[in-house]
């Protein structure tokens, strides 16, 4: 039977290794998702306005980009 402090050390090591590996896996998945689905850019906003039948001004594009960045 293991002493209680060895069990505690094993639990702490398992948590650290699990947390680190979880971080690396999540980081890889997020990078892959961003590569496959890039965030919206100004050309896409311009195309959206054109599809609605209006010619966007630069202020419209900047305002929309700021709203997207804020998450509104």
C-alpha positions in Angstrom: 0.0 0.0 0.0 1.3 3.4 -0.9 1.8 6.1 1.7 -0.7 9.0 1.6 1.9 11.5 0.5 2.8 9.4 -2.6 -0.9 9.3 -3.5 -1.1 13.1 -3.1 2.1 13.6 -5.3 0.7 11.2 -8.0 -2.6 13.1 -8.0 -0.9 16.5 -8.3 1.4 15.2 -11.1 -1.6 13.7 -13.0 -3.5 17.0 -12.7 -0.6 19.0 -14.0 0.1 16.7 -16.9 -3.6 16.5 -17.8 -4.0 20.3 -17.7 -0.9 20.9 -19.9 -1.9 18.3 -22.4 -5.5 19.7 -22.5 -4.1 23.1 -23.1 -2.0 21.9 -26.0 -4.9 20.0 -27.6 -7.3 22.9 -27.3 -4.7 25.3 -28.8 -4.3 23.0 -31.8 -8.0 22.6 -32.3 -8.6 26.4 -32.1 -5.8 27.1 -34.6 -7.3 24.6 -37.0 -10.7 26.1 -36.7 -9.4 29.6 -37.3 -7.6 28.4 -40.4 -10.6 26.6 -41.8 -13.1 29.4 -40.8 -11.3 32.8 -40.8 -13.0 35.7 -39.1 -14.9 38.2 -41.2 -12.8 40.8 -43.1 -13.6 44.1 -44.9 -14.0 42.4 -48.3 -16.7 40.1 -46.9 -18.5 43.1 -45.3 -18.3 45.0 -48.6 -19.8 42.0 -50.4 -22.6 41.7 -47.9 -23.5 45.4 -48.4 -23.4 45.0 -52.2 -25.6 41.9 -52.0 -28.2 44.0 -50.1 -28.2 46.4 -53.0 -26.2 49.4 -51.6 -22.7 50.7 -52.1 -21.0 50.9 -48.7 -18.9 53.8 -47.6 -15.7 53.4 -45.7 -17.5 54.6 -42.5 -20.1 51.8 -43.0 -17.4 49.2 -43.3 -15.4 50.5 -40.3 -18.6 50.7 -38.2 -19.5 47.2 -39.1 -16.0 45.9 -38.4 -16.0 47.5 -35.0 -19.4 46.0 -34.2 -18.1 42.6 -35.2 -15.0 43.0 -33.0 -17.1 44.0 -30.0 -19.4 41.0 -30.6 -22.5 43.1 -31.0 
